[in-house]
Amino acid sequence: MIEFALRPAVLGPVLALVAFIIRRLVVAARERPKLPIIGSREGDWFPYHQAALRNLLDFKAAVLEADEKFRDKAAHIPVLGRHKTVLLPRSETPWITEQPDSILNSHVQTIEDLQTDYTVTDPLLIHQPQQNKVITTSLTSQIGNLVPDVADETAWSVEEVWGSPTEYQEVCVYDTMRRVIGHVSNRVFVGRPHCRDPVLLELGMAYAQDVPLVSMLLHLVWWPLRPLVALFLTIPIRVRTRRFRKILWSTIEQRLTDYDARQQGLGEKLGPEPNDFLQWSIKHAKLVGDPYHWRIEALADRVLLLNFAAIHTSSFAITTAILELAASKQEYIDELRAEIEGVLAEHGGQWNKRALAQMQKLDSVMREASRLNSFVTIGLMRAVTAKDGVVTPSGVKIPRGWNVAAHSYPVFHDDNIYPGAKEFRPFRFAEQRADKSVDYVKRAAKAFATTGPEYLAFGHGRDACPGRFFASNELKLVLAHLVVNYDIEIMKSRPRNMWIGMSRVPPLKATIRVKRRVKA
């Protein structure tokens, strides 16, 4: 009797849940633009949702199918947890970048993509991204002045992770390079001695891994339950954030005191003012006039956010460049080394911004490695923010709350755009920039940090990566140091990249053999 009495109590909620799910599927199907579905198969009962699962498991197949079948027309590209995206035709890539934030918004899309309301301990830092303004103004304008510090930290950190072996020894490329990038980036973010603090570095690297992982898991959780699930998933993020703040606390406190003293004309005995991101952030916060922005927690967290942005992307970029060179030809390395040493000799052996700008083969290696191995598989992701949705040039109506995106991976591998696109041709862009028969502006557009509709490694348009000019100089300087100071044993073949969800990343455990170069 008890068992019989319980059955209706259990059955009712179950039926209600099933009815709710079916209703949501029906409503979602009605709201969905009437477009082809990438990844769907004939005979699917739920083509959109089945495609979302297939695409999550094999996104490479999805983007190749998209380019083969839908290069010239819009199509859905659903991915489980992130399946409200319309991939637009190649011809409409420029149109995406031309739309104002009130129509298509990359910032809103980033907040949703990285689930920053949960993965960032203080989400207001993302909703009021003052760090972006500091990057586009102070960091970019100071690149030339920062080169000596970047060169110094590069030499120190590479020695730390690769040492000075007289015989070939095996090193893990990604693991060692993310440490180098961590040290060098933090030299610019917070200066010495913090940039060499192993605990600060480990916290920054761990945070850079935690945020995308936790956001990916949260996307798989039904949205009403995300706040509850996030409380548990983000525990490591909150712990690391607090520890990171603690390391920088006394330094920030002193910097704020010193800043106020200088403003009052009492800074004669303080010595030169630091020239790093933390100091620029303090200045910017004071100019804005809102005390929230110069809270110690806010200033420390902005440095941590920059660690996420810098380590996550730059480590991939330098890893792919090293692996491509190691799997190419010795004569390529010799030619690259000759350029670097020749230009350095012209500048008295000193690194500076002009010297880096002259190294066009070095620049070309980085651009070519990024083209061939970019983790940007679909680009220019934008949230539709217009109240009534948006109509694309081809006449497709996309509702508010959906995303649009552009083709990227197939474009990078298109022989019509990049002849021999599947090959690593290290000096491809240096040769194009040297062609004096081509207009100077078009030649200059082949530089590593320059974006375009056919090169979305850094995005494109006004929302392109704001730190790409600093990252470009940092990465080139690191690679140049390695090429000049180390011999790299040529491998028989390059280890393959991996696809993780929608991203394409280098083999994180791949190793090469290196030894300290004996200079003549």
C-alpha positions, 0 to 999 in steps of 0.5 A, a space after each residue: 500500500 505504501 509503495 502504491 501511494 508513493 508512485 503518483 507522488 514520484 510520477 507527477 514530477 517526472 511527467 511534469 519535467 518531461 513535459 517541460 523539456 518537450 515544451 522547451 524543445 518545441 519553443 526553441 525549434 520555433 525560435 530557431 532561424 530556418 537554416 541548414 544544421 552543420 553536423 546533422 544526419 539524415 534520419 536524425 530524430 532531433 537533428 539540431 541536438 544530435 548535431 550539437 553532440 557530434 560537433 562537440 566530439 569532433 569539431 574539426 569535422 564540423 568546420 570542414 563540413 561547414 566550409 565544404 557545404 556552406 561557404 557561401 550561405 549561413 548555417 547553424 553550427 551547434 555545439 553541446 552547451 554552446 549551440 546558439 551560433 550561426 556561422 555566416 558566409 565567408 563573404 560576410 566576415 567584414 560585415 561582422 566587424 562593421 557592426 556597432 556593439 548595439 547590434 553585435 557585441 564581442 564583450 557580451 559574447 565573451 562574458 557568456 563564453 567564459 561564464 565570467 559571472 561565475 569564473 571571475 571572483 569579482 565579475 564587475 572587473 569584466 563588466 567594467 573592463 578598465 584593464 583593456 583601456 590600460 592595455 590599449 593606451 599605456 601598454 601599447 605606447 610603452 612597448 619600446 621602453 619595455 624591450 630591455 626588461 623583456 629581453 632581460 627576463 627572457 634570458 633569465 627565464 630561459 636559462 632557468 627552464 632550459 639551462 646550459 646543456 653541452 649535449 642534447 637534452 629533452 625538454 617539454 616545449 609547452 611546459 617550459 614555454 608557459 613558464 617563460 611566458 609567465 615570467 616575462 609577462 609578469 615582468 611587465 605586469 608587476 615587475 621584479 621581484 614578483 615576476 620571479 616568484 614561483 608561487 605567483 607564477 604557479 597561481 597565474 598558470 593554474 588560473 589560466 587553466 581553471 577558467 576555460 575548464 570550469 566555463 566549459 563544464 558550466 556550459 553543460 549544466 542547465 542554466 537555472 542550476 549553474 549558480 548552485 553548481 558554480 559554487 562548487 566548481 569555482 572553489 579552486 578559482 576563488 582560493 587561487 584568487 585570494 592567494 594571488 591577492 595576498 602575494 601582491 597585497 603589501 606591494 599594492 598598498 605601498 604603491 598606492 601610498 607612494 602614488 599619493 605622495 608623488 601627487 603631493 610633491 613628496 616623492 623626491 626620496 621614492 626613486 623612479 616610478 615603476 613602469 608596469 601594468 600595476 602602476 598604470 592601473 593605479 594611475 588610471 584608477 585615480 584618474 577615473 576617480 572611482 575608489 572601487 578601481 583602486 581597491 587592492 583586491 581590484 588591482 590584484 585581480 586585474 593582474 591575475 586576469 592579464 595572466 589568464 589572457 597572456 599565458 593562455 594564448 602566448 604559450 600556445 603561439 610560441 610552442 607551435 612556432 618552436 615545434 614547426 621549426 624543430 620539424 622543418 629544415 636546419 637551413 631555415 633555422 640557420 637563415 633565421 639565425 643569420 637575420 637575427 644576429 645581423 640585425 642585432 649587430 647593426 644595433 650594437 648587440 642591444 635589443 630594441 623596438 627598431 631591431 625587432 621591427 627589422 627582423 621580418 623573417 622572424 616576424 614571418 615565422 610567428 605569423 606562419 606558425 600562428 596561421 597553420 596552428 591557430 586555436 581560433 577555429 571559428 572567429 569573430 564570435 559576437 552576441 546579437 544584442 539588437 532588441 529585434 535581432 539582426 538581418 544579415 546581408 544575405 537576408 537571414 534574421 537572427 534573434 537577440 541572444 544568439 551568436 554569429 561567427 566567421 569561418 577561420 580554420 578552413 580559411 587558414 588552410 585554403 590554398 587559394 589564399 595561402 598557396 601550399 597552405 598545409 605546409 609550414 613555409 617560415 618566410 612566406 610573409 617575409 617574401 611578400 613584404 619584400 615584394 616592392 611591386 606591391 603597395 606598401 600598405 598591403 605589404 605591411 598588412 602581412 606583419 604578425 600582429 596585423 589582422 584581416 578577414 583572412 587572418 583572424 588569429 588575433 580577431 579583427 576590427 575594433 575588437 581585435 586583441 588589444 594586447 597583440 602588439 605587445 604579445 607580438 614583440 614578446 613572442 618574437 624576442 623569446 623565439 629569437 633568444 632561443 634560436 640564437 642561443 640554442 641548437 635544436 635537433 631536427 625532428 622527423 615529424 611534428 607532433 600533431 595538434 589536439 582538438 579540445 571542444 571548439 579549440 585546437 591546441 598544440 601537443 602539450 606533452 611534445 618534447 624536443 632536444 636542445 643544447 646550448 649553442 657554442 658561438 664561434 
